[in-house]
Amino acid sequence: MAAGSNLKVGVIGYGGIGKFHLQGWLNLRDEGVTLGAVCDADPSKWSVVEEAYRGIGPAPAKEGFLYTSVDDFVQNSGCDIVSICLPNFLHEPVGVKCFDKGMHVLMEKPAANTLAGAQNIVAACKRSGKVGAAQLNNNYTPTYELAEGMVDDGAFGELQSVSGWWVRRNGIPFYGQWFGIKEKSGGGPGIDLMPHVLGWLLGVMDWPKAKWVSARAFDKAEPGAPGYGPYGGGSKNPGGKFDVERRMQSYAQLENGVTMNLEAAWAMHIDQERMGFRLVGSKGTLAVERVWPINDGDDAKAIDTATYYTTREKAGRPWTINKSFNPDTDPSTRDAFMGRTKTQPEMLAAIRAGRAPKTSVDHLLAIQEVIEASYNSAAAGGEPVKP
Ligand SMILES: NC(=O)c1ccc[n+]([C@@H]2O[C@H](COP(=O)([O-])OP(=O)(O)OC[C@H]3O[C@@H](n4cnc5c(N)ncnc54)[C@H](O)[C@@H]3O)[C@@H](O)[C@H]2O)c1
């Protein structure tokens, strides 16, 4: 694709996350990208589109721009690129249709609600020859990029163990709606939050495979236990179906010799919402964490920290050296949007250069293989499972 040629982009689904895709693509309007169509089955979501245009100008007229049917959008919008921000069970059917129509696709995580669905998406991408990018947005944050650079610089020596966590107190999204219904979502935090954690850990190691996985899923909650909070705009149906886990723990041995620990919780007794990762090597350890000190999910108040621990020989004695990257003094560690508007420029660059994007649907499939093995292990009481 020649640099500068005009590309028409569309966004399918703009509930909770689609607004970041609208924003990310609109940020590229001076770079030959036109937001040419949007699609959402719920006409009341139009206000999200209007909001995305605030400060830019009026939203386009709905005629020929707003589609409420996916099939109509795929057949008639004429888009070159599409972001798919639909509930998990719609990723596969819509993703396959978009690739088959010849569109480049930016897919929200997870790939799909099932492993077979994820495999079909990757097969459709390969058939089409188009770019299949993944919204693994946390792989674009300053603290993740810091870790990537440190791995490249050999800061860890022999990398031995990696851990990642995303644990919330009151973080069940849309309680009683699609997120908590297994056949629609594919699972709870194990498929909702785990992709971010796996994106970090596998990504920083250049995507090693897991040899085996052992996991447990927990769904018991005492009366009054934490539950739904601000996620999904607080929208909830307390009487609705909820048949997924509230918390999941997974442990894996990887083919590169590294051990990996994962923890994901929507609702857990803990001081505050925390997400982070730790890389432990023979030369040093890096601990990265984002905490939400006031309310779960209030990104504007989240605090990022990153500290590297190592020992150096100086004047004949070993010194412990801790280097902290603190957002108060080093604003480069902050990204309030958690990388959610950085995947679009990366995908555009990949399309223009005819190269693979930094995070792709293949990576989503690699993540889903570990997740599927984790659910299979959990169903077998934690027995080790080969992905
Ligand atoms: N990367 C991230 O940080 C992040 C954060 C939240 C959600 N997500 C992912 O984004 C996806 C969407 O999550 P969400 O929180 O935005 O969900 P949501 O329910 O808020 O939004 C989904 C939108 O899709 C629309 N929709 C549903 N069925 C449709 C259909 N058949 N045709 C057209 N439109 C339809 C709904 O009206 C809604 O506006 C999920 O896969 C989720 O895992 C990612």
The ligand as an ORCA input file, in Angstrom:
! r2SCAN-3c Opt
* xyz 0 1
  N      -8.776     -3.639     25.217
  C      -9.448     -3.298     26.306
  O      -8.926     -2.669     27.217
  C     -10.899     -3.688     26.404
  C     -11.730     -3.094     27.367
  C     -13.076     -3.457     27.370
  C     -13.577     -4.377     26.466
  N     -12.736     -4.954     25.552
  C     -13.234     -5.934     24.570
  O     -14.035     -5.234     23.632
  C     -15.144     -6.028     23.232
  C     -16.415     -5.255     23.516
  O     -16.490     -4.981     24.901
  P     -17.325     -3.718     25.457
  O     -16.984     -3.567     26.874
  O     -17.141     -2.548     24.552
  O     -18.806     -4.309     25.299
  P     -20.173     -3.500     25.163
  O     -21.248     -4.483     25.405
  O     -20.088     -2.237     25.965
  O     -20.189     -3.018     23.629
  C     -20.506     -3.866     22.587
  C     -21.262     -3.071     21.530
  O     -21.579     -3.972     20.473
  C     -22.915     -3.693     20.051
  N     -23.470     -4.912     19.476
  C     -23.813     -6.055     20.121
  N     -24.277     -6.967     19.248
  C     -24.223     -6.398     18.024
  C     -24.543     -6.845     16.714
  N     -25.035     -8.070     16.486
  N     -24.346     -6.009     15.689
  C     -23.864     -4.751     15.887
  N     -23.555     -4.262     17.109
  C     -23.732     -5.084     18.154
  C     -23.646     -3.284     21.313
  O     -24.812     -2.507     21.015
  C     -22.578     -2.476     22.053
  O     -22.640     -1.096     21.770
  C     -15.042     -7.341     24.016
  O     -14.481     -8.337     23.213
  C     -14.118     -6.996     25.180
  O     -13.346     -8.121     25.600
  C     -11.423     -4.614     25.510
*
